[in-house]
Amino acid sequence: MSHDWKRYTQSPRIAYFTMEIGLTQEIPSYSGGLGVLAGDTIKSGADLKLPLVAVTLCHRQGYFRQEIDVEGRQQEHPRAWAPEKLTEHLPAKTLVNIEGRDVKVQAWLYRVKSPTGGEVPVLFLDTDIPGNSDEDRRITDQLYGGDLTLRLKQEIVLGIGGARLLSALGFHIFKYHMNEGHASLLTLELLQRSRRPVEDVWDIQASLDTHSVINQCVFTTHTPVEAGHDRFPYDMALRVMGEVLPLAVLKSLAGETELNTTVLAMNLSKYVNGVAKKHGEVSKAMFPGFEIHAITNGVHPFTWTSPYFVSLFDEYLPGWANEQEMLVRVDNIPDADVWDAHCGAKAYLFQYIKEVTSVELDPDILTIGFARRFATYKRGDMIFTDIERLLELGQGKLQLVFAGKAHPKDDPGKEVIYRVNQHIKHLRGKIEAVYLPNYNMDVAYRLIPGVDIWLNNPLRPLEASGTSGMKAAFNGVPNFSVLDGWWIEGHIEGITGWAIGPPPVGTEADTKSAEKDPEDLYDKLGSVIMPLYYDDRAGWIKVMKNAIGKNAYYFNTHSMMRRYATEAYLG
């Protein structure tokens, strides 16, 4: 192979570590929002010519391909890909110790290239190497598969193996950015490197230069849900990864009762942040005593803007793709052209729906979209809470499009998918609704721009950010959402979209207000949203334009990465 990859090693870089990354549909190494955000982060890094290198796992078996069976239940199938066909094999290898064995780790290179001339190398780590045992060759195969032991093995490969492989390849890293706690074991590798001589050779803690490690590390936490923070019993950790540090030292950094990867990362990072202002507050309540900032997530503008709006923006707002502040001038675009672009995106989606489900939707009917990971707290079936009320409002006037996967082990989430599909069947002929299978980047690219309104109704305040609504904004699709995550910051009632229910109060799950949310949803649909859509087209297009000019201009990964660069990387 050519050695031109070595040019990436000629100047210091920021290493961005992430368990999953969504760059393209051909590489299915992501499960949802966290991975797609990582991909958008890298793409904006390339657009802005930031000196990044990304590190992730290969996941040869992908996440999974979703099928919805005739009963409306999710079925999972492997989604394998071949790194040999889509990436370049890099020559260096490294070793990590797992259960007392030396396990070899190699890397595949994928180059993210921007029209601006910027490039970001992405390293996909892989243990499927001759010489590793069959069990060890499978470590990096599947994203979020297997048991807790396999998860720890993957995190050893990502964190410790990734840091070692960067060194083996000759990269000079001045900042390590951990995207979630999955990568936090890299701090243990950095601590080992920091060892310095001390008078008492047995005083290992004194020999560790924690200050230098802290100065090198940035940590972003993405979840306000307890289950999203990895914890490993110490007896398991010692059995699987050995005594990387004396147990007492490890407990002082990662928690006394179990190895908490989030606590480990927070203790050894100079800059820690949540992914929206509210999420920063929730994270402080979950982890008292830590200084936690907030940098609100974004989406990559060019990736998530439909071809119809790309053409529109190129004509009226040239340069918008790299200078999103241009979008505040959206009022210069004639209403008719905005509506034509939206109708094009809607027709594109409806044609896809017909091909996949054989259902023909009516382009003149107000169409609501809901698509995300089907975890129970996201309340994917909330719009069906009162079927009679929904029929009274929406018969002949509403269409619904759903999509999303539940984790293979999330039986309650799968049950929500089943209930949604049962409702779809029962409403047929009255309110047309479809469930698009196998939600992924390609499906999202068609679905989000093609609906008229984007629905999001999680149990507040459990939505850390919620980037799908930002993708909607780039396509002039207003949000109709619970005030949580980014929407607290982007929402101006009746201007950029509409709220469901009250703002979140405090940092605990608000079940009391949640009971009233369906009623508020129906009330606003019937009294505000549907009359505006059907009776005041100019007023509707004004909200569409505001979604672009007041939301999309700011809630994007270019803005986000400029903040990381100035607040986290250069600090």
C-alpha positions in Angstrom: 0.0 0.0 0.0 1.0 3.6 -0.4 2.6 5.5 2.5 0.7 8.7 1.9 -1.2 8.2 5.1 1.9 9.2 6.9 1.2 12.8 6.1 -1.5 12.7 8.8 1.3 12.1 11.3 3.4 15.1 10.5 1.7 17.5 12.8 0.0 17.2 16.2 -3.6 16.1 16.2 -6.7 15.8 18.4 -7.8 12.2 18.8 -11.5 11.7 18.8 -12.5 8.3 20.3 -16.0 6.9 19.8 -17.4 3.4 20.1 -19.7 4.0 17.1 -19.5 6.2 14.1 -22.0 6.9 11.3 -20.1 8.1 8.2 -22.0 6.4 5.4 -24.6 3.7 5.0 -22.0 1.4 3.5 -20.2 1.2 6.8 -22.9 0.2 9.4 -20.8 0.8 12.5 -23.4 2.9 14.3 -26.7 2.3 16.1 -28.3 5.7 16.2 -27.9 9.3 17.2 -24.5 8.9 19.1 -22.8 7.3 16.1 -24.4 9.7 13.5 -23.3 12.7 15.7 -19.8 11.3 15.7 -19.8 11.1 11.9 -21.2 14.6 11.6 -18.5 15.8 14.0 -15.8 14.3 11.8 -17.3 15.7 8.6 -17.4 19.2 10.1 -13.9 18.7 11.3 -12.8 18.1 7.8 -14.8 21.1 6.4 -13.2 23.3 9.0 -9.7 21.7 8.4 -9.3 20.9 12.1 -6.4 18.6 12.9 -8.4 15.5 14.0 -8.0 11.8 13.8 -10.9 9.6 14.8 -10.6 6.1 16.5 -13.5 3.6 16.6 -14.1 -0.1 16.3 -14.5 -2.1 13.1 -17.8 -3.9 13.9 -17.7 -6.2 10.9 -21.1 -7.5 11.7 -22.5 -4.0 12.0 -25.4 -3.2 14.3 -28.4 -5.0 12.7 -30.8 -4.9 9.8 -34.3 -4.5 11.0 -37.3 -6.3 9.5 -40.9 -5.7 10.7 -42.8 -9.0 10.4 -46.5 -9.5 9.4 -47.5 -9.2 13.1 -45.7 -5.8 13.4 -42.7 -7.1 15.5 -39.1 -6.3 15.0 -36.8 -9.0 13.7 -33.0 -8.6 13.6 -30.6 -9.8 10.9 -26.8 -9.3 10.6 -25.5 -6.4 8.6 -22.0 -7.4 7.7 -19.5 -5.3 5.7 -16.0 -5.9 4.5 -13.4 -3.3 5.6 -11.1 -4.7 3.0 -13.3 -3.2 0.3 -14.0 0.2 1.7 -10.9 1.1 3.7 -7.1 0.8 3.6 -5.2 -1.6 5.8 -2.5 0.2 7.9 0.8 -1.6 8.5 1.2 -1.2 12.3 -0.3 -3.5 14.9 -0.3 -3.3 18.7 -1.1 -5.6 21.6 -3.6 -5.4 24.5 -3.8 -7.7 27.4 -7.2 -9.5 27.8 -7.7 -12.2 30.3 -4.0 -12.7 30.5 -3.6 -13.1 26.7 -1.8 -10.8 24.3 -4.5 -9.8 21.7 -3.3 -8.2 18.5 -5.1 -5.1 17.2 -4.8 -3.7 13.7 -6.4 -0.6 12.0 -8.2 0.1 8.8 -8.1 3.7 7.4 -11.1 5.6 6.1 -10.5 9.1 4.8 -13.2 11.7 5.3 -12.6 14.4 2.6 -14.3 17.8 2.4 -14.7 20.0 -0.7 -12.8 22.6 1.4 -9.7 20.5 1.1 -9.8 19.3 4.7 -9.3 15.6 5.5 -9.8 13.6 8.7 -8.4 10.1 8.9 -10.7 7.5 10.7 -9.1 4.4 12.2 -11.3 1.3 12.5 -9.7 -1.0 15.1 -10.0 -4.7 14.4 -9.0 -7.9 16.2 -9.9 -10.3 13.4 -6.2 -11.2 12.9 -4.5 -14.5 12.3 -2.7 -15.5 15.5 -5.6 -14.3 17.8 -7.8 -17.0 19.2 -11.2 -17.5 17.5 -12.8 -15.8 20.5 -10.5 -12.8 20.4 -11.0 -12.4 16.6 -14.7 -11.8 17.3 -14.2 -9.1 20.0 -14.7 -6.2 17.6 -17.4 -7.9 15.4 -20.7 -6.6 16.8 -21.7 -3.2 18.0 -23.4 -3.4 21.5 -23.8 -7.2 21.2 -22.8 -9.9 23.7 -22.6 -9.6 27.5 -20.9 -7.2 29.9 -17.6 -9.1 29.6 -17.5 -8.6 25.9 -18.3 -4.9 26.3 -15.3 -4.5 28.6 -13.1 -6.3 26.1 -14.3 -3.9 23.4 -13.6 -0.9 25.6 -10.0 -2.2 26.2 -9.5 -2.5 22.5 -10.9 1.0 21.8 -9.3 2.9 24.7 -6.0 1.2 25.4 -5.6 -0.4 22.0 -6.5 2.8 20.2 -4.0 4.9 22.2 -1.3 2.4 21.6 -2.0 2.1 17.9 -1.9 5.8 17.4 1.6 5.8 18.9 2.6 2.8 16.8 1.6 4.6 13.6 3.5 7.7 14.6 0.6 10.1 15.5 1.4 12.9 17.9 -1.7 13.6 20.0 -2.1 16.8 22.0 -5.7 16.2 23.1 -7.8 13.1 23.5 -11.6 13.6 23.2 -13.7 10.8 24.6 -17.1 10.6 23.1 -19.0 8.8 25.9 -17.4 6.6 28.6 -16.9 3.7 26.3 -13.4 5.2 25.5 -12.4 6.1 29.0 -9.9 3.3 29.5 -7.5 5.3 27.3 -6.9 7.4 30.4 -5.3 4.3 32.1 -2.9 3.9 29.2 -2.0 7.6 29.4 -1.5 7.2 33.2 0.9 4.3 32.6 2.9 6.5 30.1 3.0 9.3 32.7 4.9 7.2 35.2 7.9 9.2 36.6 10.6 8.2 39.0 9.9 8.7 42.7 12.1 8.1 45.8 9.9 5.3 47.0 9.7 2.8 44.1 6.6 1.2 45.7 4.6 4.5 45.7 2.9 4.0 42.4 0.3 6.6 42.9 2.9 9.3 43.5 4.6 8.1 40.3 1.6 8.8 38.1 1.4 12.3 36.6 -2.4 12.7 36.7 -2.1 16.4 36.1 -0.5 15.8 32.6 -3.2 13.2 31.8 -6.0 15.6 32.8 -4.5 18.3 30.6 -4.7 16.0 27.6 -8.3 14.8 28.0 -11.7 16.1 27.0 -14.9 14.1 27.9 -18.4 14.4 26.5 -21.3 12.6 28.2 -24.4 12.0 26.1 -26.9 10.3 28.3 -29.0 11.4 31.3 -30.3 7.8 31.6 -28.5 5.7 34.3 -28.3 2.6 32.1 -26.3 4.6 29.6 -23.2 4.8 31.9 -21.1 1.6 31.8 -20.2 0.0 35.1 -18.1 -3.1 35.6 -17.6 -5.1 38.8 -14.0 -4.8 39.9 -13.5 -8.6 40.1 -14.5 -8.7 36.4 -12.3 -5.8 35.5 -9.3 -7.3 37.2 -10.0 -10.7 35.5 -10.4 -9.3 32.1 -7.8 -6.5 31.9 -5.4 -7.4 34.7 -4.1 -4.9 37.3 -3.4 -2.0 35.0 -3.2 0.1 38.1 -3.3 -1.0 41.8 -6.9 -1.5 42.8 -6.9 1.2 45.4 -5.7 3.8 42.8 -8.2 2.6 40.2 -11.0 2.9 42.8 -10.0 6.4 43.7 -10.4 7.4 40.0 -13.4 5.2 38.8 -15.5 4.7 41.9 -15.3 2.7 45.1 -17.9 0.0 44.4 -17.5 -0.6 40.7 -15.5 0.7 37.7 -17.7 3.5 36.4 -16.3 4.6 33.0 -18.1 8.0 33.2 -16.5 8.8 36.6 -13.1 7.6 35.4 -13.3 9.9 32.4 -14.6 12.9 34.4 -11.8 12.5 37.0 -9.2 12.5 34.3 -10.4 15.2 32.0 -9.8 18.9 32.1 -13.0 19.7 30.2 -16.2 17.8 30.7 -19.5 18.7 28.9 -23.0 17.6 28.3 -24.7 18.0 24.9 -27.3 20.7 25.6 -27.8 23.3 28.3 -30.4 21.3 30.2 -28.4 18.1 29.8 -25.5 19.9 31.5 -27.7 20.6 34.5 -29.0 17.0 34.6 -25.4 15.7 34.4 -24.3 17.9 37.3 -27.1 16.5 39.4 -26.1 12.9 38.4 -22.4 13.5 39.1 -22.3 16.1 41.9 -18.9 17.7 42.5 -17.8 17.7 38.9 -17.6 20.9 36.8 -19.7 20.1 33.7 -20.1 22.5 30.9 -22.5 22.3 28.0 -21.9 22.4 24.2 -25.2 21.7 22.4 -25.0 19.1 19.6 -25.5 19.8 16.0 -25.8 18.1 12.6 -23.7 18.3 9.5 -25.4 20.7 7.2 -24.6 19.2 3.8 -25.2 15.6 4.9 -28.7 16.3 6.1 -30.1 18.9 3.7 -32.2 17.3 1.0 -31.2 17.9 -2.6 -34.2 20.1 -3.1 -33.1 22.5 -0.4 -29.4 22.2 -1.3 -30.3 23.6 -4.8 -32.5 26.3 -3.2 -29.8 27.4 -0.8 -27.1 27.3 -3.5 -29.2 29.6 -5.7 -30.2 32.2 -3.0 -27.6 31.8 -0.3 -24.3 30.7 -1.9 -21.7 29.6 0.6 -24.3 28.4 3.1 -22.8 24.9 3.5 -19.7 26.2 5.2 -21.2 29.5 6.6 -24.5 28.5 8.1 -25.0 32.1 9.4 -26.0 32.8 5.8 -29.3 30.9 6.5 -30.5 33.9 8.6 -31.2 35.5 5.2 -33.8 32.8 4.3 -36.5 35.5 4.0 -34.8 36.6 0.8 -36.1 33.3 -0.8 -39.5 33.5 -2.3 -42.2 31.6 -0.5 -43.2 29.7 -3.6 -39.6 28.4 -4.1 -39.5 27.2 -0.4 -42.8 25.4 -0.9 -41.7 23.8 -4.2 -38.5 22.5 -2.5 -40.6 21.0 0.3 -43.0 19.4 -2.2 -40.1 17.9 -4.0 -38.8 16.4 -0.7 -42.3 15.1 0.2 -42.7 13.5 -3.2 -39.3 11.8 -2.9 -40.3 10.4 0.5 -43.8 9.2 -0.6 -42.3 7.4 -3.6 -39.9 5.6 -1.3 -42.8 4.7 1.0 -44.7 3.3 -1.9 -41.7 1.2 -3.0 -41.1 -0.2 0.5 -44.6 -0.6 2.0 -46.9 -0.4 -1.1 -48.9 2.4 0.8 -49.7 5.5 -1.2 -49.9 8.6 0.9 -51.6 11.8 -0.1 -49.2 14.7 -0.6 -51.9 17.3 0.2 -52.4 15.9 3.7 -50.5 17.1 6.8 -47.9 14.4 7.5 -46.2 13.9 10.9 -42.9 12.1 11.1 -41.5 10.3 14.2 -38.3 8.3 13.9 -35.7 7.5 16.5 -34.4 4.7 18.7 -37.4 3.0 20.3 -36.4 3.2 23.9 -39.5 3.4 26.2 -38.7 6.9 27.6 -39.0 8.3 24.0 -42.7 7.3 24.1 -43.0 6.3 20.4 -46.7 5.5 20.7 -47.8 8.5 22.6 -49.8 10.0 19.8 -52.1 6.9 20.0 -53.0 7.5 23.7 -56.6 8.6 22.8 -57.6 7.0 19.5 -61.0 8.5 19.5 -59.6 12.0 19.9 -57.0 11.3 17.2 -59.7 10.2 14.8 -61.8 13.1 15.6 -58.9 15.4 14.8 -57.2 13.6 12.0 -59.5 11.5 9.9 -58.7 12.5 6.3 -56.5 15.3 7.6 -53.5 13.6 9.1 -50.9 11.0 8.0 -48.2 9.5 10.2 -44.8 8.1 9.3 -42.8 6.1 11.9 -39.4 4.5 11.9 -36.8 3.3 14.4 -35.0 0.4 15.9 -35.1 -1.0 19.4 -32.0 -2.6 20.8 -32.2 -6.4 20.3 -32.2 -6.9 24.1 -34.8 -4.1 24.8 -38.0 -6.1 25.0 -40.1 -3.2 26.3 -38.8 -1.1 23.3 -39.7 -3.8 20.9 -43.2 -3.9 22.5 -43.6 -0.2 21.7 -42.8 -0.9 18.0 -45.4 -3.7 18.0 -48.1 -1.4 19.5 -47.4 1.3 17.0 -47.8 -1.3 14.2 -51.0 -2.5 15.7 -52.4 1.0 15.8 -51.4 1.5 12.1 -53.4 -1.6 11.1 -56.4 -0.5 13.1 -56.4 3.0 11.7 -56.1 1.9 8.0 -58.7 3.6 5.9 -59.2 6.3 8.5 -55.8 7.8 9.2 -53.1 6.5 6.9 -49.9 5.6 8.7 -46.7 3.6 7.9 -43.8 2.1 9.7 -40.6 2.2 7.6 -38.3 -0.7 8.5 -34.6 -0.6 9.0 -34.2 3.1 10.0 -30.6 4.2 9.1 -28.8 7.1 7.5 -30.3 6.5 4.1 -33.8 6.2 5.3 -33.4 9.3 7.5 -32.2 11.3 4.5 -35.5 10.5 2.8 -37.8 10.6 5.7 -37.0 13.7 7.7 -37.1 16.3 4.9 -40.3 14.8 3.4 -42.7 15.1 6.3 -44.5 18.4 7.2 -43.8 18.4 10.9 -41.3 16.5 13.2 -42.6 15.0 16.4 -40.5 14.2 19.4 -42.1 13.4 22.8 -39.6 11.9 25.3 -40.2 11.8 29.0 -38.5 15.1 30.1 -35.7 15.6 31.0 -34.3 12.3 29.6 -33.5 13.5 26.1 -29.9 14.6 26.2 -30.0 16.5 22.9 -32.0 15.0 20.1 -30.4 15.8 16.8 -33.2 14.5 14.4 -35.1 17.8 15.0 -32.1 19.8 13.8 -32.0 17.7 10.6 -35.7 18.6 10.2 -34.9 22.4 10.6 -32.4 22.3 7.7 -35.2 21.2 5.5 -37.8 23.7 6.7 -39.6 21.1 8.7 -40.9 22.7 12.0 -40.6 20.8 15.3 -43.5 19.8 17.4 -41.7 18.5 20.5 -41.5 18.2 24.2 -39.3 20.9 25.7 -36.2 18.9 26.4 -32.7 18.6 25.0 -31.9 21.1 22.2 -35.5 22.1 21.7 -35.5 24.1 24.9 -32.9 26.3 23.2 -34.3 26.3 19.7 -38.0 26.6 20.5 -39.9 29.9 20.0 -43.6 29.1 20.3 -45.4 29.5 17.0 -42.3 30.9 15.4 -39.9 28.0 15.0 -42.4 25.3 15.9 -44.5 24.2 18.9 -44.0 22.8 22.3 -45.8 19.8 23.9 -46.4 20.4 27.6 -44.5 22.6 30.0 -40.7 23.1 30.3 -38.9 20.6 32.4 -38.6 21.4 36.1 -35.6 20.0 38.0 -33.5 17.0 36.9 -35.7 14.0 37.7 -38.1 12.3 35.2 -41.3 14.4 35.1 -44.0 11.7 35.1 -46.6 14.1 36.5 -46.5 16.5 33.5 -46.1 13.5 31.2 -49.7 12.4 31.8 -50.9 15.7 30.4 -48.7 15.7 27.3 -51.1 13.7 25.0 -53.9 16.2 25.7 -51.6 19.1 24.9 -50.5 17.4 21.7 -54.1 16.9 20.5 -55.1 20.4 21.6 -52.3 22.1 19.6 -52.7 19.9 16.6 -56.4 20.7 16.4 -56.5 24.4 17.3 -53.1 25.7 16.1 -51.1 23.4 13.8 -53.7 22.0 11.4 -55.6 25.3 10.9 -52.3 27.0 10.0 -51.3 24.2 7.6 -54.7 24.1 5.8 -55.9 27.7 6.0 -52.8 29.9 6.0 -50.1 28.6 3.7 -48.1 31.9 3.9 -48.2 31.6 7.7 -47.0 28.0 7.5 -44.1 28.8 5.2 -43.1 31.6 7.6 -42.7 28.9 10.3 -40.7 26.8 7.8 -38.4 29.7 7.1 -38.0 30.4 10.8 -36.9 26.8 11.4 -34.2 27.4 8.8 -33.2 30.9 9.8 -33.5 30.7 13.6 -32.6 27.0 14.2 -30.6 25.5 11.4 -28.2 28.5 11.2 -26.9 27.7 14.7 -27.7 24.1 15.6 -25.1 22.4 13.4 -21.8 20.7 13.8 -19.8 23.6 12.4 -21.0 25.8 15.2 -20.5 23.0 17.7 -16.9 22.2 16.5 -15.9 25.9 16.7 -17.0 25.8 20.4 -15.1 22.6 21.0 -12.0 24.1 19.4 -12.1 27.3 21.4 -13.4 26.0 24.8 -12.2 22.4 25.0 -9.2 21.7 22.7 -7.3 24.9 23.1 -7.9 25.1 26.9 
